């Protein structure tokens, strides 16, 4: 199993929409459909990111076993 490396993410404007980027590479995360930031006074902001996660390259949890592609 490969080592998991944590990366810092940043929210930026991409054209006229928000997008989440990898801070180190300055590239947007692939498959993003929407980014929503909700903020209430005195509360930490809530960020919701929707991804298009179909097929064998979709999102998986870090402890899920990887499926071998034939």
HULINDA-V194686 format. One record per helix or strand. SS is the DSSP state (H for helix, E for strand). FROM is the first residue (numbers start at 1). LEN is the number of residues. If there is no record, write none. Layout:
# HULINDA-V194686
((SS:FROM:LEN) (SS:FROM:LEN))
This chain:
# HULINDA-V194686
((E:9:6) (E:17:6) (E:28:1) (E:32:7) (E:46:6) (H:55:3))
